[in-house]
Amino acid sequence: MERLFGLNQLDYFRSSLDERSLAGVEQAVKKIIDTKKHGGKVMVVTGSGPNIHEGVTTLIAELIRVGIVDAVSTSSAVIAHEMAGALDRVFRVDARALGMDMQKMPRGDVFEFTCMKENELEALKKEMPLDEDLLKRGASLPKQNEIIKAAGNMAYPMGLRTEKLAHEVLALARMYGLPFETVAGWGCDEHTMLGAAAKKNIPVLVTIPQLVGGGAVGMSIGDSIPISERSMRISRMLASCDVIIESAVALTQEIHDGPFECYTGHGIWAWWSGQKTYNLRDKSLIRIDLDENLRRAVELSKTVQEAIDKGLPKTKAAKIPFRMEMSAFARHEGSIPIVGDIGKVWPLIAHEVSKGLGIQLEFLSASQDTPEGAAMREWIAEEIKFLDREKMLKH
């Protein structure tokens, strides 16, 4: 099956962007190509949901495979979804008809079941007891709807399986003194960021503000290594990379205002104390986001800096809603804001960068609001498998 889903949609994706965003894409592509040609490294910082749904995390996995992306930080929710196969198909039934405790049901009074093949269910039975009666009763009820969604979330049994598996991964991580993400990656599908990174031996780490999410996975990630160690590991990733691409992510202050960063952050006292620090001064920050205020903040960089110099609130000076991470991004000389849908911007960047480097991609994502994007989501749900526990343990 053709996996270059967005290839015939590139002109449409370009037409969806305004002139300034198109210029930002061109600038970003040139910066990434130049960086890779000179032996530099590229890091991606992803947020949660949209990056999974738009196939961006699957595309990043492909960019890891071909050597374009060298490090990733992400959210605990993304880790949970990748452990369950990125996207999966579920069906919903009336929770009351199923006999569930309605006080514990989510909004909408529905209960979800993962659509699974018999061999997949048999594999799960080797790991955990399955409620056969619940599965039979669910299958006998009318389906309210059947959808593709972020994998391993609220549906039985994959949601519960991911929760239980998190504790086992945590035990292994503590045993070997490794981050949860590293151990989980050993068993993940190679079309996930975790699996691709494990094969290439490059780091994937959850950012500190994004530890909350993914249920037991998020808590287990947080418990696997201390916060201070996570901060230092992330700082080393950032120090080693020349270009940082941020994709639909909020709360990135541990990058822009972190404890070990000395240009826009708070690293001066870590340096003063003799700890190892890093510097964003000569790096490039590319941010793909739908928030027009991000670009506005860059345009007002002089105003923002003047407010900081005078010790005044940045929000009042700029007169725009000011997210925490905008401060350093707005003031950094190497910032490139791209205001647009990540589902359309990422395939453009990936295609142009790979073409400029003479690299052949085997997967190219497409925006989910296109027929190609819908086909892509079907492919991901069908082809990307949930974490292979035996493979993880064998590693």
N, C-alpha and C positions, 0 to 999 in steps of 0.2 A: 504493500500500500504506500502511496506517495505521502511522505512526511514533511514536505516543504509546503505546508498549508498556506503560508502567507505570500508565497512567491508571486502569484498572479494578482495579488491585492496591493502590491507596494505603491502603485500610482494612487489608488484610493486612499491609502494611509497617508501619503504625502498631501493629498488634497484636503485632508481633515485638519491640517495644521496651518496656523497663520505664518506670515513671513518671518516673524521673530523666532518662532519655534523651529521652523525649517532651518533658519540660520544657526540656531543652537544645535540641531541635529548634525548639520555639516561640520560645525566646529568640534563637536564631540567626537564624530567619526575620525576626523583628521588627528585629533589629540590621541585617540586610542591607537590608531595605526602607527603614528610616529613613535609612541611609547613602546609598542611591541617590537617595532623594527629596530629600536635601539636597546633591546633587551630589558625593558622595563616591565612592570607588573600592573595588573588591573584588579581592583577589588570591587565587589558588588555588595551593597547593603539593601536588603529587601524587607519590605513590610509583609503583612500577612495576606488575607483573603484575595484581593484583586490579583496578586502575583501568581497565585495558584490557579484561579479561574481563567485568567487570560493566557495560560500556558507559558508565562514568563519564567517560572521556576524550572520548567522542563527545558526551555530554551537556554537558560543559564547553565543547566547540566550539560547541554550540548556544547556550549562555549567553554566549559571546563574541559570537556573531552578533547576538544581540538586545541587547547592551550591558550585561549584568548583570555579567560578569566582565571585568576590565580588565587583568589581568596573570597570567602563569602561570610557576611554576618546577616542574621535573619531573626525571625521571631520563633518562640517556642510553639506557637500554633502551626507554623509552617513545618517544623520538625515533626509534630504529631501527624499532620496530613501526609507528609512524605513517607513516614513509617507505615501508613495505611495505603500507600499507592497514589498519592497526589489527589486524584479525583476518583470517586466511585459512584455507582448507581444505587439508589435506594428507593424503596416504596413506603408509603405512609398509610396507616390504617387508623381507624377510630380507637383511641386509647381506652375509652369507656367500654366499648364492645369487646376489647381484648381483655378486660378485667383488671386494668392497672389502677393503682392508687392515684386518683385524679389530683390530689394535693401535691403530688410530686412530678406531675407531667408539665412539659413546657407549654408556652403560650400556643394556643391553637388546638390543644387537647388531642394531639396526634402522637403516635409511636412509630418510629422508623425502623425498617429492617434493611440490611445490606443485601443487595441482589448478588448471590454467590452461586458458583458452580458446585456440583457435588464433590469434586475432588478438592476444592478449596475448603469446603466444610469439613471434609475428612482430615485434611491437614491440621485444621484448628482443633479437632477433637483430640489430637495427640498432645496438645498444649494445655487445654482447659476443658472443663465439663461444659457442654452446651445444653441449654434447656430445649430439649426436643419437642416438648409439649407446646412451649411458647412459639417455636418456629412453625409448628403445624397449625396452631390457632391463627397465627398471623397470616399464613398462606391461604387460609380458608376465608378470610374476611375480604370484603370489597376494597380494592386499592383506591385511596383518595387521589393519589397521583404518584407518578414515578419520575424521578429527576436525577440528573447528575449534579453532584455537589462535592465540596471539599471532603476528602476521604477520612474515614475513621472518626467521625464527629459524634453525632447523636444516635447513630443507627446500631442496632444489635445484629450480629455479634461483634462487628469490627471496632466499634467505639469502645466496647468493654475490653476487647482483646488488646487494643493499644494501651488502655489504662493499666491493665495487668502487666503487660510486657514492659512498661516504663519502669516498674519496680525491679524487674530482673536486669534491665539495662543499667539502672542505677547501681545495683550491687556489683556488676562487672566493672563499671566505671570506677567505683571506689576501690575495688580490688587492685586495679591496674594503675590507679592514679591518673585517670584520663577524663576529659570532658565527656558527658553523656553523648554529645553529638558524634564524637569519634567512634564510640562503640556501636551506636545505632547504625552508623554509616556502613559498618562491616556487612550488615545484612540487607541493606536497602537496594532497591532496583537501581540499575546504572543510569536510568533516565531521570532519576531524582538528583538534586544537588548533593544530598548526602552520599548517595551511592557513587556518583561520578567523582566526587572529591575523595572518597575513600580509595578508589581505584588509582587516582593520580597522586594520592598522598598530599593533598593540600587542605588547609584548615577551613572548617565551617563552624562558626560559633554564634550562639544567640546573644544579641545585644542585651545589656542589663535592663533597660526599661521595658524590653519585650519578653522578659522572663514570665510575665503573667499571661497565661493563655495555654490552651492545650491540656487543661485539666492536670492529671497526674504527671503528664509529660513535662509541663512547665515547672512543676514543683521539683520533679526529679532532676531536671536540667540545673535548676538553681542549687540543689543539694549536692550535685556531683563534684563541683570544685568551688572553692571560696570566691566570693565576689571580688576580692583583691586580685586573686589569680586570674579570674576572667577578665578584669580590667587590663591587666598586664598582657595577657594573651592577645586581646583585641588591639591593644596599642602596638604590639609587635607586628600584627597583620597590617595595620595602617602604616607603620613605619616602613615596611618592606614594599609597599605599593605606591605607584606614582599617580595613578588615576583612581578615583573613588566614584562609583556610579550609585546613586541612591534612587531606589525604585519604589514609589508609593509607600514611603515609610515616615512615621512620625517619631518624635522623641529621640533624636539622634545626638543628644547633647554629650554623650560619652565619647563621641567623635569630635564634635566641634568645641566642646567645653569640658573635655575630660581631665582626669586627674594626672595624666602623663603628657599632655600636649601643651607645647610652650608658645605657640604663635597666637592663637585665639582663645586658648583654654586656660586652665588653672595649674599647669604643670610646673610653674616657677618654683614652688616650694618642694615638689618632689625632686627637681633638679638641685635645688639648694641643699637638700638633705642627702644628696649623692645617689639618688635612685636613677634608673635609666628612663629617659624621656624621649619623645619624638617631636617632630615639627611639621606642621601643615604648610609652611611658608611657600614651598615651590611645587606643591602638589596641585592637581586639578580636581575640582569637585563638580560632578555632573549630577543634576537632580531632575528626575522625571516625575511630574506631579500635575494634578489638575487644578491646584490652587494658584490662581492668578496673583495672589498676594506675595507669593514667593518671588516672582519676577519683579513685582513692584518694590519689594524689599531690596533687591539688588540695585534697582534704579535709584533707590534712596540711600545707597550705601554711605554717601558722604554725610547725610543727615543722621543716619544711625550712628556712625562713628563719632560725630560731634556730640550727640547725646551721651554716649559712653564717656567721652573725654570730660564732659561737664558733670558726670554722675547723675544724669537725668534718666527717667524712664524712656526706654526705646519706643514703646507703643505710642505714647503721647506725641513723641517727636515725629514719628513716621505717619501717624494718623491712619494706621491700618491694623487689622487683627494680626497679632504677632505671635506666631508659634515659637516655641522655645528654641528650635534649631535654626531659626532664620537669622539670628544675630551674627554668628560666625560666617554662615554661608553668604549673607549679604555683604559682609565686609571683606571677604577673601577675594583677592585679585584673580584667582583661578577658577572662580565659580561660573558654571554654565547652566542657567535655568532653562528647562524645556517644559513648557506648559502644554500638556496633551495627555491623551489616553495611553497608558502604558501598553495596552494591547495593540496599539498602532505604532507607537514610537519604537518599541523594542525590536520588532522584526526589521524595521528600517535600519536601525543602527547595526544589528547583527549581520544583515545582508551586506551592507556597504563595507563594514569592517572586514568581514571574511573575504569579500571580493578584493579589497585593497591589499590584503595579506596573502592572497592566492590560496585560500583555505576553502575546502569544499564542506559545506554543512550537510548533515543528514536529517536535520530537523529544523524547521522554521515555524514559529508560532503565528497565529492569526487572531485578530480581535474576535471575541466571542459573539459579537453582534452581526457577524457575517456568516454565510453558509460554510465557508472554509473554517471559520472558528468553531462552528458547531461540529463539523467533522473532526476537527482537532480534539475537541473535548471527548467525543466518542472514542477516538483512538487512545487517548490517555486513560480513560476509564477502563478500556478493554485490555490494553497492552501493558501498562505499568502496574507491576505486582506489589502486593504488600510485603513488608519486611520478612525475609526468610530467616527464621530463628535458628535453624540448623546451620545455615551458612555463617551467621554471626558467631555462633559458638565454635564452629570449625576454625574460623579465623583466630 
